[in-house]
Amino acid sequence: MKNILVVEDSVTVLNAIVEEFKNYSDMTPITATTYKDALAILRSKKYIIDFAILDLTLPDSDGNKIVSLALSHKIPPLVLTASLNTSLRDLIFGREVFDYILKNGDRSIIYAVKRAHDYVKKYSTTILVVDDSLMDRMRVTEILKDIEVNILEASDGEEALKIINEPENNVTVAIIDFKMPNMDGLELCMKIRADYNKDNFSIIGISSNSDTSIVDKFIKAGANDFILKPCRMNDLLLKTRANLELLELFKRTKDMANRDFLTGMFNRRYFFDAGTLILNKEKRKNEPVALAMVDIDKFKNINDEHGHLVGDIAIKEVKRIFDKVLRKSDLFARFGGEEFCILIDNIMLDDVKMIFETIRNEFETNMIDANGTTISYTVSIGIYYGIGTDNETLDDLVHKADNALYEAKDGGRNRFIIHT
């Protein structure tokens, strides 16, 4: 949980900010209405303050004083002000202020709290700092500790590529120096861009050379951004966060295109894209795969008797059971309506039987409270199992699993049938 110091003398505005914080489960506002109150909070050391939202027009201090208080305690401040005159503007742009927002009603409050969350939230990724200067790497790494993210270091381009190409390192942002031995920053940029697009990997170039042609060369080589050495703390943090946010936006956009709106499962299109890659990999390794078609038994009766809202709840329940039984590496998707598809790689036949008997039993014994109505249902499952050595496409496997599904339905439902 992150503590955010909010200093605001207007009770109305302060209450609105506190209310907005309720939309974030990982932040708590610590409030003050005066400079004196804020000073007492910081001196008490009762809270570890991670960020501050500051009103500049307090009854007992000027803007410079409250900003200085935050910075003296190494707390990055966001300035929330009703007006921006020349002296305030000089104050903001002359200090390490994270951001400033002009008060203009609810929208400015929503944005201010969101910016606080942008600062303190955790990123499930890795930033790689590439520089042959140990001192420069240490400085950049020390600044980046303000961002909750994993950080790795490399002293040249060749070492950097080895780190990037290890999937478990999960590197999605690289901060790359221009002049390095063995492989310079421009060559490293081009090699990264040969394998990674800008929507899944960000590059920030850095150099002590202020020649504008260096910036142009970095951008042409594939960099997203550029920072001049020595890296200013605010500049580095702002640009790094901006790139992390952009990558997350790309990811969310892809997820929206690849996922079923109702369940959050992958959709049919994504299943065929990802599943084909998995199948081809298993063919090369001569490893077995299992592809299963799962269909809710008599789903039309659920809709007819209880309505489509209850039917939607029944469909969502499928994902909960799949998440419970399947491995994280297993691929599953909603194919449409009440039909779902699962692809499991590198698995023995006995394990296939055990997994799908578990799934079948989970549905059979499950009771759902759907809008005050208790319902239950079963599923039928058709499975194709084989070693990935044939010339079969994923579509061929789906067709064979479909045939097994029809057999399970004709055999009385609430069962699984395996074809090999």
C-alpha positions as CSV (number, residue, x, y, z in Angstrom):
1,M,0.0,0.0,0.0
2,K,1.4,3.4,-1.0
3,N,0.8,6.5,1.1
4,I,0.1,9.7,-0.8
5,L,0.4,13.0,1.0
6,V,-2.4,15.4,-0.1
7,V,-2.1,19.0,1.0
8,E,-5.1,21.1,0.1
9,D,-6.8,23.9,2.1
10,S,-10.2,23.7,0.4
11,V,-12.3,21.1,2.3
12,T,-14.5,20.6,-0.8
13,V,-11.5,19.8,-3.1
14,L,-9.8,17.7,-0.4
15,N,-12.9,15.6,0.0
16,A,-13.2,15.1,-3.7
17,I,-9.6,14.0,-3.9
18,V,-10.1,11.5,-1.0
19,E,-13.2,10.2,-2.7
20,E,-11.3,9.6,-6.0
21,F,-8.7,7.6,-4.1
22,K,-11.4,5.0,-3.4
23,N,-11.0,3.9,-7.0
24,Y,-7.5,2.6,-6.3
25,S,-6.9,-0.2,-3.9
26,D,-3.1,0.2,-3.7
27,M,-3.0,3.9,-2.5
28,T,-4.0,5.7,0.7
29,P,-4.3,9.5,1.0
30,I,-2.7,11.1,4.0
31,T,-4.3,14.6,4.2
32,A,-3.3,18.0,5.5
33,T,-4.9,21.4,5.0
34,T,-1.9,23.6,5.9
35,Y,1.9,23.6,5.7
36,K,2.1,23.2,9.4
37,D,-0.1,20.0,9.3
38,A,2.1,18.6,6.5
39,L,5.2,19.3,8.4
40,A,3.9,17.6,11.5
41,I,2.9,14.5,9.4
42,L,6.4,14.2,7.9
43,R,8.2,14.9,11.2
44,S,6.1,12.2,13.0
45,K,7.5,9.6,10.7
46,K,4.3,7.6,11.2
47,Y,3.9,7.1,7.5
48,I,6.3,6.3,4.7
49,I,5.2,8.9,2.1
50,D,5.7,7.8,-1.5
51,F,4.2,10.8,-3.4
52,A,2.6,14.2,-2.8
53,I,-0.3,16.1,-4.3
54,L,0.3,19.7,-3.3
55,D,-1.9,22.8,-3.5
56,L,0.4,25.9,-3.9
57,T,-1.9,28.5,-2.2
58,L,-2.0,27.5,1.4
59,P,-2.9,29.9,4.2
60,D,0.4,29.6,6.1
61,S,3.0,29.3,3.2
62,D,3.8,30.1,-0.4
63,G,4.1,27.5,-3.1
64,N,7.9,27.4,-2.9
65,K,7.8,26.4,0.8
66,I,5.5,23.4,0.4
67,V,7.3,22.1,-2.7
68,S,10.7,22.5,-0.8
69,L,9.2,20.6,2.1
70,A,8.3,17.6,-0.1
71,L,11.6,17.6,-2.0
72,S,13.6,17.9,1.3
73,H,12.0,14.6,2.3
74,K,12.7,13.1,-1.1
75,I,9.0,13.0,-2.0
76,P,8.2,13.7,-5.6
77,P,5.5,16.3,-5.7
78,L,2.6,16.9,-8.1
79,V,1.4,20.5,-8.1
80,L,-2.3,21.1,-8.2
81,T,-3.0,24.9,-8.6
82,A,-5.9,27.1,-9.6
83,S,-3.7,29.5,-11.5
84,L,-0.2,29.6,-13.1
85,N,1.5,33.0,-12.9
86,T,5.1,33.7,-13.9
87,S,6.6,33.0,-10.4
88,L,4.7,29.8,-10.0
89,R,5.7,28.6,-13.5
90,D,9.4,29.4,-12.7
91,L,9.0,27.4,-9.5
92,I,7.5,24.4,-11.2
93,F,9.9,24.2,-14.1
94,G,13.0,25.1,-12.0
95,R,12.4,22.2,-9.5
96,E,12.1,18.4,-9.7
97,V,8.3,18.6,-9.8
98,F,6.8,15.4,-11.2
99,D,3.8,17.1,-12.9
100,Y,1.5,20.1,-12.5
101,I,-2.2,20.2,-13.1
102,L,-4.5,23.3,-13.3
103,K,-7.6,22.9,-11.2
104,N,-10.7,22.9,-13.4
105,G,-13.2,20.7,-11.6
106,D,-13.6,17.0,-11.3
107,R,-11.6,16.1,-14.3
108,S,-8.4,17.7,-12.9
109,I,-8.9,15.8,-9.6
110,I,-9.4,12.5,-11.4
111,Y,-6.2,13.1,-13.5
112,A,-4.2,14.2,-10.4
113,V,-5.0,10.9,-8.6
114,K,-4.3,8.9,-11.7
115,R,-0.9,10.6,-12.1
116,A,-0.1,9.7,-8.5
117,H,-1.0,6.1,-9.4
118,D,1.1,6.2,-12.5
119,Y,4.1,7.1,-10.3
120,V,3.7,4.5,-7.5
121,K,2.3,1.5,-9.4
122,K,4.3,-1.6,-10.0
123,Y,5.3,-2.7,-13.5
124,S,5.7,-6.4,-14.3
125,T,8.6,-5.9,-16.6
126,T,12.4,-5.3,-16.7
127,I,14.4,-2.3,-17.7
128,L,17.9,-2.9,-19.1
129,V,20.5,-0.2,-18.6
130,V,23.3,-0.5,-21.2
131,D,26.4,1.6,-20.7
132,D,30.1,0.9,-20.6
133,S,30.6,3.4,-17.8
134,L,30.0,1.8,-14.4
135,M,29.4,5.2,-12.8
136,D,26.8,6.2,-15.4
137,R,25.0,2.9,-15.1
138,M,24.9,3.3,-11.3
139,R,23.5,6.8,-11.6
140,V,20.7,5.7,-14.0
141,T,19.9,2.6,-11.9
142,E,19.7,4.6,-8.7
143,I,17.3,7.1,-10.3
144,L,15.1,4.2,-11.7
145,K,14.7,2.7,-8.2
146,D,11.9,5.2,-7.8
147,I,10.0,3.1,-10.4
148,E,8.8,-0.3,-9.0
149,V,10.4,-2.4,-11.8
150,N,13.1,-5.0,-12.1
151,I,16.4,-3.4,-13.4
152,L,19.3,-5.2,-15.1
153,E,22.6,-3.8,-16.4
154,A,24.9,-4.5,-19.3
155,S,28.3,-3.0,-20.1
156,D,28.1,-3.3,-23.9
157,G,25.7,-4.2,-26.8
158,E,26.7,-7.9,-27.0
159,E,26.0,-8.5,-23.3
160,A,22.8,-6.6,-23.7
161,L,21.5,-8.8,-26.5
162,K,22.2,-12.0,-24.5
163,I,20.1,-10.5,-21.6
164,I,17.3,-9.4,-23.9
165,N,17.1,-12.7,-25.7
166,E,16.6,-14.7,-22.5
167,P,12.7,-14.7,-22.2
168,E,12.7,-15.1,-18.4
169,N,14.4,-11.7,-18.1
170,N,11.3,-10.1,-19.5
171,V,13.1,-7.0,-20.8
172,T,10.8,-4.5,-22.5
173,V,12.7,-1.2,-22.1
174,A,16.3,-0.6,-22.8
175,I,18.2,2.6,-22.0
176,I,21.2,2.5,-24.3
177,D,24.4,4.7,-24.4
178,F,25.6,5.9,-27.8
179,K,29.4,5.2,-27.5
180,M,30.3,1.7,-26.3
181,P,33.0,-0.9,-27.3
182,N,32.3,-4.0,-29.3
183,M,28.8,-2.8,-30.4
184,D,27.7,0.8,-30.1
185,G,24.3,2.0,-29.2
186,L,23.1,2.5,-32.8
187,E,24.0,-1.0,-33.9
188,L,22.4,-2.4,-30.7
189,C,19.2,-0.5,-31.5
190,M,19.1,-1.9,-35.1
191,K,19.6,-5.4,-33.8
192,I,16.8,-5.1,-31.3
193,R,14.5,-3.7,-33.9
194,A,15.1,-6.6,-36.1
195,D,13.3,-8.8,-33.6
196,Y,11.1,-6.4,-31.6
197,N,8.6,-3.8,-32.7
198,K,8.0,-0.5,-30.9
199,D,4.7,-1.8,-29.6
200,N,6.4,-4.4,-27.4
201,F,9.9,-3.0,-26.8
202,S,10.9,0.6,-26.0
203,I,14.4,2.0,-26.5
204,I,15.7,5.2,-24.9
205,G,19.0,6.5,-26.3
206,I,21.4,8.4,-24.1
207,S,24.6,10.3,-24.9
208,S,26.8,13.1,-23.5
209,N,27.2,14.4,-27.1
210,S,24.8,17.3,-27.6
211,D,25.1,17.1,-31.4
212,T,21.5,16.9,-32.7
213,S,22.6,14.4,-35.4
214,I,23.1,11.9,-32.6
215,V,19.4,12.2,-31.7
216,D,18.4,11.8,-35.4
217,K,20.6,8.7,-35.7
218,F,19.1,7.1,-32.6
219,I,15.5,7.7,-33.8
220,K,16.3,6.4,-37.3
221,A,18.0,3.3,-35.7
222,G,14.7,2.5,-33.9
223,A,14.8,4.4,-30.6
224,N,11.6,5.7,-29.1
225,D,13.2,8.6,-27.1
226,F,16.5,10.3,-26.3
227,I,18.0,11.8,-23.1
228,L,21.2,13.9,-22.9
229,K,23.8,12.9,-20.3
230,P,24.2,13.5,-17.4
231,C,20.6,12.3,-17.0
232,R,18.4,14.6,-15.0
233,M,16.3,12.7,-12.5
234,N,13.0,14.2,-13.5
235,D,13.7,13.8,-17.3
236,L,14.8,10.2,-16.9
237,L,11.8,9.2,-14.7
238,L,9.2,11.0,-16.9
239,K,10.4,9.6,-20.2
240,T,10.9,6.1,-18.7
241,R,7.4,6.1,-17.2
242,A,5.9,7.5,-20.5
243,N,7.4,4.5,-22.4
244,L,6.2,2.0,-19.8
245,E,2.7,3.5,-20.0
246,L,2.8,3.4,-23.8
247,L,3.8,-0.3,-23.8
248,E,0.9,-1.0,-21.3
249,L,-1.5,0.8,-23.6
250,F,-0.4,-1.3,-26.6
251,K,-0.8,-4.4,-24.5
252,R,-4.3,-3.4,-23.4
253,T,-5.3,-2.6,-27.0
254,K,-4.0,-6.0,-28.1
255,D,-5.9,-7.7,-25.3
256,M,-9.1,-6.0,-26.3
257,A,-8.6,-7.3,-29.8
258,N,-7.6,-10.8,-28.7
259,R,-10.1,-11.5,-25.9
260,D,-13.7,-12.4,-25.6
261,F,-15.6,-9.4,-24.1
262,L,-17.9,-11.5,-21.9
263,T,-15.4,-13.9,-20.3
264,G,-12.0,-12.4,-20.7
265,M,-10.8,-15.6,-22.4
266,F,-8.8,-15.4,-25.6
267,N,-11.0,-15.4,-28.7
268,R,-11.0,-17.8,-31.7
269,R,-8.7,-15.7,-33.8
270,Y,-6.0,-15.5,-31.1
271,F,-6.4,-19.2,-30.4
272,F,-5.5,-20.0,-34.0
273,D,-2.6,-17.6,-34.0
274,A,-1.0,-18.7,-30.8
275,G,-2.1,-22.3,-31.1
276,T,-0.4,-22.7,-34.5
277,L,2.9,-21.5,-33.0
278,I,2.6,-24.0,-30.2
279,L,1.7,-26.9,-32.5
280,N,4.6,-26.1,-34.9
281,K,7.0,-26.1,-31.9
282,E,5.7,-29.5,-30.7
283,K,6.1,-30.9,-34.2
284,R,9.7,-30.0,-34.2
285,K,10.2,-31.5,-30.8
286,N,8.1,-34.6,-31.7
287,E,6.1,-34.0,-28.5
288,P,2.4,-34.9,-28.0
289,V,-0.5,-32.4,-27.9
290,A,-4.1,-32.6,-26.8
291,L,-6.8,-30.4,-28.3
292,A,-10.2,-30.4,-26.7
293,M,-13.6,-29.0,-27.7
294,V,-15.8,-28.3,-24.7
295,D,-19.5,-27.6,-25.0
296,I,-22.1,-26.7,-22.3
297,D,-24.8,-29.4,-22.3
298,K,-28.4,-28.1,-23.1
299,F,-27.3,-24.5,-22.8
300,K,-30.4,-23.3,-24.7
301,N,-32.5,-24.6,-21.8
302,I,-30.6,-22.4,-19.4
303,N,-31.4,-19.3,-21.6
304,D,-35.0,-20.3,-22.1
305,E,-35.7,-21.1,-18.5
306,H,-33.7,-18.4,-16.7
307,G,-32.9,-15.7,-19.3
308,H,-29.8,-14.6,-21.0
309,L,-28.3,-12.8,-18.0
310,V,-28.1,-16.1,-16.1
311,G,-26.8,-17.7,-19.3
312,D,-24.0,-15.2,-19.4
313,I,-23.1,-16.1,-15.8
314,A,-23.0,-19.8,-16.7
315,I,-20.6,-19.0,-19.6
316,K,-18.3,-16.9,-17.3
317,E,-18.2,-19.8,-14.9
318,V,-16.3,-21.8,-17.5
319,K,-13.3,-19.6,-17.3
320,R,-13.2,-19.9,-13.5
321,I,-13.1,-23.7,-13.7
322,F,-10.5,-23.7,-16.5
323,D,-8.3,-21.4,-14.5
324,K,-8.7,-23.7,-11.5
325,V,-7.8,-27.0,-13.3
326,L,-5.5,-26.1,-16.2
327,R,-1.8,-25.1,-16.1
328,K,-0.9,-21.4,-16.7
329,S,0.9,-22.5,-19.9
330,D,-2.2,-24.2,-21.4
331,L,-4.1,-22.2,-24.1
332,F,-7.9,-22.0,-24.0
333,A,-10.4,-19.8,-25.7
334,R,-14.1,-19.2,-26.2
335,F,-14.9,-20.2,-29.8
336,G,-18.4,-18.7,-29.7
337,G,-21.7,-19.3,-27.9
338,E,-21.3,-22.1,-25.4
339,E,-18.3,-23.7,-27.1
340,F,-14.7,-23.6,-25.9
341,C,-11.4,-24.9,-27.1
342,I,-8.3,-26.0,-25.1
343,L,-4.8,-26.8,-26.4
344,I,-2.3,-28.6,-24.1
345,D,1.2,-29.4,-25.2
346,N,3.8,-31.8,-24.0
347,I,1.4,-34.1,-22.0
348,M,1.0,-37.8,-21.7
349,L,-2.3,-39.6,-22.5
350,D,-3.0,-40.7,-18.9
351,D,-2.6,-37.1,-17.8
352,V,-5.0,-35.9,-20.5
353,K,-7.6,-38.4,-19.1
354,M,-7.1,-37.2,-15.6
355,I,-7.3,-33.5,-16.5
356,F,-10.5,-33.8,-18.5
357,E,-12.2,-36.1,-16.0
358,T,-11.4,-33.4,-13.4
359,I,-12.9,-30.7,-15.6
360,R,-16.0,-32.8,-16.3
361,N,-16.5,-33.5,-12.6
362,E,-16.0,-29.9,-11.6
363,F,-18.9,-28.9,-13.8
364,E,-21.1,-31.8,-12.7
365,T,-20.7,-31.0,-9.0
366,N,-20.7,-27.2,-9.4
367,M,-23.7,-25.1,-8.2
368,I,-24.0,-21.5,-9.4
369,D,-25.9,-18.7,-7.6
370,A,-27.0,-16.6,-10.6
371,N,-29.0,-13.6,-9.6
372,G,-30.8,-15.5,-6.8
373,T,-31.3,-18.5,-9.0
374,T,-29.3,-21.7,-8.3
375,I,-28.4,-23.6,-11.4
376,S,-26.1,-26.4,-12.4
377,Y,-25.0,-27.8,-15.7
378,T,-22.6,-30.4,-17.3
379,V,-20.3,-30.3,-20.3
380,S,-19.4,-32.7,-23.1
381,I,-15.8,-32.8,-24.2
382,G,-14.2,-34.1,-27.4
383,I,-10.5,-34.6,-27.5
384,Y,-7.9,-35.3,-30.1
385,Y,-4.5,-36.5,-28.9
386,G,-1.5,-37.1,-31.0
387,I,2.3,-36.8,-31.4
388,G,3.1,-33.6,-33.4
389,T,4.9,-35.3,-36.3
390,D,2.1,-35.3,-38.9
391,N,1.3,-32.6,-41.4
392,E,-1.9,-31.7,-39.6
393,T,-2.8,-28.1,-39.1
394,L,-4.5,-26.7,-36.0
395,D,-7.7,-26.6,-38.0
396,D,-7.3,-30.3,-38.6
397,L,-7.0,-31.0,-34.9
398,V,-10.1,-28.8,-34.2
399,H,-12.1,-30.8,-36.7
400,K,-11.0,-34.2,-35.2
401,A,-11.8,-32.9,-31.7
402,D,-15.2,-31.8,-33.0
403,N,-15.9,-35.3,-34.2
404,A,-15.1,-36.6,-30.8
405,L,-17.4,-34.0,-29.2
406,Y,-20.3,-35.1,-31.4
407,E,-19.7,-38.6,-30.3
408,A,-19.7,-37.5,-26.6
409,K,-23.0,-35.7,-27.2
410,D,-24.6,-38.6,-28.9
411,G,-23.4,-40.9,-26.1
412,G,-25.5,-39.1,-23.5
413,R,-23.5,-35.9,-22.7
414,N,-21.6,-35.2,-19.5
415,R,-18.6,-37.2,-20.7
416,F,-15.4,-36.9,-22.7
417,I,-14.3,-38.9,-25.7
418,I,-10.7,-39.1,-26.9
419,H,-9.7,-39.8,-30.5
420,T,-6.0,-40.6,-31.2
